[in-house]
């Protein structure tokens, strides 16, 4: 699931925002990237899960809920308006979509409508957070 969501974001981001560097939570890249005016960090957070069916090992269905979070940093003097286009791109890529699972028998990763929250500035960067709820069902 993490690889699926990460690759979906990375592929789409390169097209939607070719001039804006990004990192994925599992890359361990240094942030901010050297020389970047703006950048993004995509993170996947699992929140809850529940067993949906009973049965033998390998036949149980488990639903996992979570958030796809993309933090957007822009120059402090641009405020929330500086990240508006980037936030629109994130929602366009990840909001209300189904990402087919590469695992046979598993359901797709499904996302819902997201939200954009201005976080504020540290004097150099202005941070905006885009949060998109998601879930997937897997066989255990």
N, C-alpha and C positions, 0 to 999 in steps of 0.2 A: 504494500500500500504506500509506504513512504517513497519508494522509488518511482511508483506510478505518479503520485501527486507532484513530486519534485521534478520529474522529467516533463510533465505537462506544463508546469509553471515555467521551467527554464526554456523550453522550446518556444512557447508563446511569448515570453518576455523579450527574447532576442528579436522577435519580429515587431512586437508592439512598442517597445522602448529600446531601440538599438543603441542609443547613446548613453543609457543608464546602466551602470554596472550592478551586479546582484551577487548574492551568495545564498547557498542553501544551508540549512541547519547542520547537515552532516558533513560539510566540506572542511570546516575548521579554517576557513580563509580569514585573513586579517581584515578588519573593518575599522575605519573606512578604507576602501581601496585607494592606493596612492594616486593623487591627482583627480579624484572624483569630486564633482560638484554635487551630485545626488547619487543615491544608491538604495538598494532594497535588500531585505533579508527575509526569506520564506522559512517558516517554521510550522511543524505539524505537532499539535498537542492532542493526545487522546485523553478524554475526560471520564467517560463511563462506559460500562459494557454490561451485557446481560445475556444469559443463556436463553435461547429461544426454543430449542427443542431438546428432547432427551433421546437417549439411545446409546449405542455402542460407540466407542472411540472411533473417530473418523467419520461419524454421521451426525454429530451435534452441530447446530447452527448457533453462532454467537454474533450478536450485533455490537459493534463498537462505534461510539460517538466521539466527536472531537471538533477541533477548530483548525482551520488553516489560517495562520496569521502571517501577514506580510507587513513588516515594518519598513516605512519609507522615510528616508532622511533627505532633506533639501536644505539649502542655505537658510540660516535663521531669518534673514531679512525678507524672505519670500512668504513666510507664514504658511497657513493652511492652503492658500491659493497655489503655492509652489508645488504642492504634491497632488493637487486635484486631478491632473491628467494622468499621473501615475496610478492613483487610486482607481480611476475609471478603467485603466488597463487591467489592473488586478481583478476587478469585478468582472470585466469582460471575459477574462481567461478562465476564472474559477467559479463564478457564481452561477447556480442553478444549472449544473452540468452533470452528466454521468460519465465517469471514466471507467471503461471496461477493465475488469480484473484480468491480469495475465494468467491467473490460476483457474484451471478448469473447475467448474462447479461453484465458484465464489461469485457473489453478486458484485456489481460495479460500485465504485466509490461515488456516492451521491452527495451533491452540495445543495445548499439552500441560499436564500438571499442573505447578503452580508451587510456589514456596517462599516462605516469609516469614522474613526475617532481621532480628532486632533489631540495630541498628547502635550506638546509644548516645546520649548526651546531650552538649550543649555548655553545659549549665547552664540554658538557657532552653527549648530544644526537645529532644524525644526523637525520633530518626529511626528509622523502620522501613522496610525495603526489601522489596517484593514483586516477585519475578522470575518471569516466565512465558515458557518457551521457545516459539518459533514458527517456522514456515517457510512459504514460498510458492514456487510455480513460475510462471515467466513465460516468454513467448516473446520471443526476441531475433533 
